[in-house]
Amino acid sequence: MGGAIGFVTAFVYAKKMTARDTSETKKIVRAHYSAEAYKLAFTILLFSLVFKEFKEVQALPLFVGYVGTLVVYWAALIFV
C-alpha cells in the first residue's frame, strides 16, 4: 500500500504540472509549488485513509514501501 501511495501522489503531481501553461519561469515555479502542495495534501489524505480504514495495517512496512517508491524516483532522476 505504501508503494501505491507513492505512485498515486506522483501521478497527482505530474497531472498538475502538465495541466498548466509553462511558458514563463514564474508560471513554472508557481505550478511546481502548487503541484507539490497538492501532492503533500494527497499524501496526508491517503495515509490517513489507510490508517483509518485498515486498522490491522503495520506502519513500518507501509512507510518502507512508500520510502522505497521515493528512492526509486530519485534514483531514476539521477541515472536517467
Contacts in CASP RR format, 6 or more apart in sequence:
PFRMAT RR
TARGET T0000
AUTHOR 0000-0000-0000
METHOD contacts of the structure
MODEL  1
MGGAIGFVTAFVYAKKMTARDTSETKKIVRAHYSAEAYKLAFTILLFSLV
FKEFKEVQALPLFVGYVGTLVVYWAALIFV
1 50 0 8 1.000
1 54 0 8 1.000
1 57 0 8 1.000
1 62 0 8 1.000
2 50 0 8 1.000
2 62 0 8 1.000
2 63 0 8 1.000
2 65 0 8 1.000
2 66 0 8 1.000
2 69 0 8 1.000
3 65 0 8 1.000
3 66 0 8 1.000
3 68 0 8 1.000
3 69 0 8 1.000
5 43 0 8 1.000
5 46 0 8 1.000
5 47 0 8 1.000
5 50 0 8 1.000
5 66 0 8 1.000
5 69 0 8 1.000
6 43 0 8 1.000
6 66 0 8 1.000
6 69 0 8 1.000
6 70 0 8 1.000
7 69 0 8 1.000
8 42 0 8 1.000
8 46 0 8 1.000
9 39 0 8 1.000
9 42 0 8 1.000
9 43 0 8 1.000
9 46 0 8 1.000
10 39 0 8 1.000
10 69 0 8 1.000
10 73 0 8 1.000
12 35 0 8 1.000
12 38 0 8 1.000
12 39 0 8 1.000
12 42 0 8 1.000
13 35 0 8 1.000
13 36 0 8 1.000
13 38 0 8 1.000
13 39 0 8 1.000
16 31 0 8 1.000
16 34 0 8 1.000
16 35 0 8 1.000
16 38 0 8 1.000
16 39 0 8 1.000
17 31 0 8 1.000
17 32 0 8 1.000
17 35 0 8 1.000
20 27 0 8 1.000
20 31 0 8 1.000
21 27 0 8 1.000
22 28 0 8 1.000
22 31 0 8 1.000
47 62 0 8 1.000
50 57 0 8 1.000
50 62 0 8 1.000
51 57 0 8 1.000
51 59 0 8 1.000
END
